[in-house]
Amino acid sequence: MKVLISLSILVAVLFSGCRLWEFYDQKSSEREAAAEVQRRRGDGSRLFGMDPLLETQYRDAMQGGVLSLRSFLERYRGTIYLSDPRLAWIEIDCALLLRYKDPLEAKRLFQQVKSRSKTGDATLQARIKDLEKSFE
């Protein structure tokens, strides 16, 4: 009788361990898939609308902070070198940087981009949808 009880406890422990391992493996896979989606969205560098020669200036502007990024936008917005959907992506970056310093300006900029980009690149639309709650 003791052997039967010990054996059933051992089987229950092994079964629970296997189920726990499957659950952990599933959650790990989901996290990796979410990270891959986020990595694909990345920095918007795959979007068209910006002259490749401006890429280094854009990277420098991002490292310089919100004032540097605003200066970059003022300099190139409305030119043939920078247009939607990449312009919208960069303006969203600017709104994210402004979110804590000037929330009203950040919200205005985000709403402007959202209204201008009703239809367009799916990557941009996904980013707008993800950030909508942050700017309400």
C-alpha positions in Angstrom: 0.0 0.0 0.0 2.8 2.4 0.9 4.5 1.6 -2.5 1.2 2.4 -4.3 0.8 5.7 -2.5 4.5 6.6 -3.1 4.2 5.7 -6.7 1.1 7.8 -7.2 2.7 10.8 -5.5 5.8 10.4 -7.7 3.6 10.3 -10.9 1.7 13.4 -9.7 4.9 15.3 -9.1 6.3 14.3 -12.5 3.1 15.2 -14.3 2.9 18.6 -12.5 6.6 19.3 -13.4 6.0 18.5 -17.0 2.9 20.8 -17.1 4.9 23.6 -15.4 7.7 23.2 -17.9 5.3 23.4 -20.8 3.7 26.6 -19.3 7.1 28.2 -18.8 8.2 27.3 -22.4 5.0 28.7 -23.8 5.4 32.0 -21.9 9.0 32.2 -23.0 8.1 31.8 -26.6 5.4 34.5 -26.3 7.9 36.9 -24.8 10.4 36.2 -27.6 7.7 36.7 -30.3 6.7 40.0 -28.7 10.3 41.1 -28.6 10.7 40.2 -32.3 7.7 42.2 -33.2 9.0 45.2 -31.3 12.5 44.8 -32.9 10.9 44.7 -36.3 9.0 47.9 -35.6 12.3 49.3 -34.4 13.1 52.9 -35.2 11.2 53.2 -38.4 14.3 53.1 -40.6 12.6 50.8 -43.0 9.9 53.3 -43.7 10.3 55.3 -46.9 10.1 59.1 -46.9 13.6 60.2 -45.7 16.7 60.7 -47.8 19.3 58.1 -46.6 21.9 60.9 -46.3 19.8 62.4 -43.5 20.0 59.3 -41.4 23.1 60.3 -39.5 21.7 63.7 -38.8 18.5 62.2 -37.5 20.5 59.8 -35.2 22.5 62.8 -33.9 19.3 64.7 -33.3 17.8 61.8 -31.4 20.8 61.7 -29.2 20.7 65.4 -28.7 17.2 65.3 -27.1 13.9 67.0 -27.8 15.4 70.4 -28.7 17.7 68.9 -31.2 15.0 66.7 -32.7 12.6 69.7 -33.0 15.4 71.6 -34.8 15.8 68.7 -37.2 12.1 68.6 -37.9 11.9 72.4 -38.4 14.8 72.2 -40.8 13.6 69.3 -43.0 9.8 69.2 -42.6 8.1 70.2 -45.9 11.2 69.5 -48.0 11.7 66.8 -50.5 14.1 65.1 -48.2 11.6 64.2 -45.5 8.0 63.1 -46.0 5.4 60.8 -44.6 5.4 58.1 -43.3 8.9 58.6 -42.0 8.1 62.2 -41.1 5.1 61.0 -39.0 7.4 58.4 -37.3 9.9 61.1 -36.3 7.1 63.4 -35.1 5.8 60.6 -32.9 9.4 60.2 -31.5 9.4 63.9 -30.8 6.0 63.7 -29.0 7.3 60.8 -26.9 10.3 62.9 -25.8 8.0 65.9 -25.1 5.5 63.8 -23.1 6.9 64.7 -19.7 8.2 68.2 -20.4 5.2 69.6 -22.3 2.3 67.2 -22.3 -0.1 69.5 -24.1 2.3 70.1 -26.9 3.1 66.3 -27.1 -0.7 65.6 -27.3 -1.2 68.2 -30.0 1.7 66.8 -32.1 0.5 63.3 -31.7 -3.1 64.2 -32.6 -1.8 66.1 -35.7 0.1 63.0 -36.8 -2.8 60.7 -36.1 -5.2 62.8 -38.2 -2.8 63.2 -41.0 -2.0 59.5 -41.1 -5.5 57.9 -41.2 -4.5 55.6 -44.0 -0.9 54.7 -44.7 1.8 52.4 -43.7 0.7 49.5 -41.5 3.8 49.8 -39.3 3.0 53.4 -38.6 -0.7 52.6 -38.0 0.3 49.9 -35.5 2.5 52.4 -33.6 -0.2 55.0 -33.5 -2.7 52.5 -32.2 -0.2 51.3 -29.5 0.4 54.9 -28.3 -3.1 56.2 -28.5 -3.9 55.6 -24.8 -0.7 57.4 -23.8 -1.7 60.6 -25.4 -5.4 60.8 -24.3 
